[in-house]
Each structure stands twice: as structure tokens, then as C-alpha cells.
Amino acid sequence: MESSTLPLILHVFDKHYDAGKALFEELSKKLKSKKSIELESHLDFFSVYIQLLERAHFEKKREISQILSPFKVLHKNLRKVKHIRFIQDGFLTYMHANKRLYPDYEKLISSDKNRVYSDVYELILSIPLQKWEDLYRNIFQYSKGMSILSINTAINQIINEEVEYFQFGTKTRLDAQTISEIYKGLKKVTVLEKIRLSIGLNSIFTHEVHEEIDALGTVMVDWHKNQLLLQHLGSHLGKKKT
């Protein structure tokens, strides 16, 4: 009978859990964009990990899909913190020297930032620490039933689906939504590969392929930042015309 992966797989989860919980407690005292973005990255990991559990225990997918429910709205709003930070950075990089051409735009960014930060802070205060304990208990419960074979199969299934989407995406018109989905898929593949390595499995992709993934990810982050700035500015200018 195949041995459980529990000690190894939980060691990976523990790192993200401990760091995420510490950031959550710190942000409950004072909200900071950098730490909010870091917390969002840990919630990203939780989301991928739960997808892995869903595949390994497909007969309990519905129950497992609810594990992260108390944090889903927070996760979504933390992403907004990252987006407004990207927009602000883009404004400072490309437009600040000529900000007189956009007299109201800097004020709009500041107003949107305050609103987003306020929403996130209220959400953090509304989530009791017990929800973090519940999260860990549930993760532990479903993780202990996984074997090397089940986790290998689950990871392969998810990665194959992402790769198929990449191929589909390159054959269609690369609009903003498709590029965004490919970027999310690349991040998911990277997380899953790290999980594989942590439990003693070989990487699916070669080192050279991972270097290409990292390089593409960097390019897509820059594209994403510019896209957010253009969308935000376009919306602002559109409202001024009407």
C-alpha cells in the first residue's frame, strides 16, 4: 500500500499558511499595499492547493470547494489592491512628469485607492481568526488521504488542462481576457511544479522550459500593468466626455 504524502505536502502548505496568517494579523492593525499583495499571493496558493484536493478527492469536490469560502471576497478585493498599486505605479512612471495634462486623474487614483483600501480593511476585520483555524483543520483532513499516486495524477490532470488552454489561446485572437487567463495558468503550473518537487516527484517540464515560463511571466506582468492603466485611464476619460 502506498504511503501518505501528508508530512511532505503539509510542509509546503504550512509555509504559506503561517506566512498568510501572520500577514492577515498584521494587516488587521494597519493596511499596507505590499503586505496586502503578499497575502493575495498566499491565497492564490491556497486556491491552487484546493483545486489539487478536489481532483484527488473528486467524490468530495463540493465540500472541498467550500474550504476557502470565508476568504473568497477578501481574495478578490486584495487583487484590487494590487491593481490600484499597478495603476498608481504606471501613472508615476509614464504620466507624472506631464500630470498637468491630466489634472483630475491623479485625484481619481487616490480616491479609488482609499476606497479599495477601506473595503479590504473592513473585510479583514470582519473575518475572525477562527476561520484560519477552520481552514487549516479542513486542509489537514483532506490532505491526509492523499498518496503519491493520487497527487501525481491530480497535478498531471490540471497541468494538461492548462497546457491545452495555452495551445487554444495561441490559435485564437489574443485579447486581454485570453492573455490574462494564460498568465494565471502559467502561475498555476509553476505552483504545481513546486509542489511536485517538494514531495519528491520529478518536474514535468525541463529547466529550460521553466526559464521560458519565468521570462514569459515577467513580460505578461508588464503587459498586465500597462493594460490596467490604459483601462483605468480610458474609463476616466470616457466619463469626462459624457
Secondary structure, 3 states (H helix, E strand, C coil): CCCECHHHHHHHHHHHHHHHHHHHHHHCCCCCHHHHHHHHHHHHHHHHHHHHHHHHCHHHHHHHHCCCHHHHHHHHHHHHHHHHHHHHHHHHHHCHHHHHHCCCHHHHHHHHHHHHHHHHHHHHHHCCCHHHHHHHHHHHHHHCCCEHHHHHHHHHHHHHHHHHHHHHHHHCCCCHHHHHHHHHHHHHHHHHHHHHHHCCCCCCCCHHHHHHHHHHHHHHHHHHHHHHHHHHHHHHHHHHHC
